[in-house]
Amino acid sequence: DAKTTQPPSMDCAEGRAANLPCNHSTISGNEYVYWYRQIHSQGPQYIIHGLKNNETNEMASLIITEDRKSSTLILPHATLRDTAVYYCIVRDSGYALNFGKGTSLLVTP
Amino acid sequence: DTGVSQNPRHKITKRGQNVTFRCDPISEHNRLYWYRQTLGQGPEFLTYFQNEAQLEKSRLLSDRFSAERPKGSFSTLEIQRTEQGDSAMYLCASSPAATIYGYTFGSGTRLTVV
């Protein structure tokens, strides 16, 4: 699976959009981009995934660049409960997720 | 609640003792995964079951570790002769077969070896 690069930490004001970047320049054609988050002392939670097109669900939006070498997770109106570590993962149909260290997002009042 | 259930939530054991953790996946999920997470790191893959068959084991899973999933339902992870380096959060996840969708994780078992 391709390797991802994320900033170690980010801040966001409550109510504003949180835009979390991820670089995956070695992604191959059959690999999906997944985002999970982990709130302190809980297990990871699946957020969203995509292959080529932008995706949106009730939790977030995923924007994937045309060359697929990077993506951005958007939390449109961040709340204090969105404070968590966010993991960007690239994988094909395989079963193992390579989490890396993720981005620690702090949402402030 | 139909989520993934892990027990116990916390376990403190003395070095050299054996410990066993249990994971109850979502009932209709036939894939089950174990991960380990140490402080400040992301979860690391340990092993994977499809139904009762253990199909892959990470090199992180030393011979002191064994996992089972009898009858393809719940799973147990046993660590024999625990060492301080085994202190970590042990996470279980499940998914339907051949899915591109996300996995559902449990809340984990926190192991402390003293």
HADDOCK unambig.tbl for C-alpha pairs under 7 A between the chains (distance, minus, plus):
assign (segid A and resid 42 and name CA) (segid B and resid 107 and name CA) 4.82 0.50 0.50
assign (segid A and resid 43 and name CA) (segid B and resid 91 and name CA) 6.78 0.50 0.50
assign (segid A and resid 43 and name CA) (segid B and resid 105 and name CA) 5.54 0.50 0.50
assign (segid A and resid 43 and name CA) (segid B and resid 106 and name CA) 5.55 0.50 0.50
assign (segid A and resid 43 and name CA) (segid B and resid 107 and name CA) 4.45 0.50 0.50
assign (segid A and resid 43 and name CA) (segid B and resid 108 and name CA) 6.12 0.50 0.50
assign (segid A and resid 44 and name CA) (segid B and resid 105 and name CA) 6.02 0.50 0.50
assign (segid A and resid 45 and name CA) (segid B and resid 104 and name CA) 6.84 0.50 0.50
assign (segid A and resid 45 and name CA) (segid B and resid 105 and name CA) 6.69 0.50 0.50
assign (segid A and resid 46 and name CA) (segid B and resid 102 and name CA) 5.43 0.50 0.50
assign (segid A and resid 46 and name CA) (segid B and resid 103 and name CA) 6.55 0.50 0.50
assign (segid A and resid 46 and name CA) (segid B and resid 104 and name CA) 6.99 0.50 0.50
assign (segid A and resid 93 and name CA) (segid B and resid 100 and name CA) 6.56 0.50 0.50
assign (segid A and resid 96 and name CA) (segid B and resid 45 and name CA) 6.11 0.50 0.50
assign (segid A and resid 97 and name CA) (segid B and resid 45 and name CA) 6.86 0.50 0.50
assign (segid A and resid 98 and name CA) (segid B and resid 44 and name CA) 6.91 0.50 0.50
assign (segid A and resid 99 and name CA) (segid B and resid 42 and name CA) 5.30 0.50 0.50
assign (segid A and resid 99 and name CA) (segid B and resid 43 and name CA) 6.03 0.50 0.50
assign (segid A and resid 100 and name CA) (segid B and resid 42 and name CA) 5.32 0.50 0.50
assign (segid A and resid 101 and name CA) (segid B and resid 41 and name CA) 5.52 0.50 0.50
assign (segid A and resid 101 and name CA) (segid B and resid 42 and name CA) 5.00 0.50 0.50
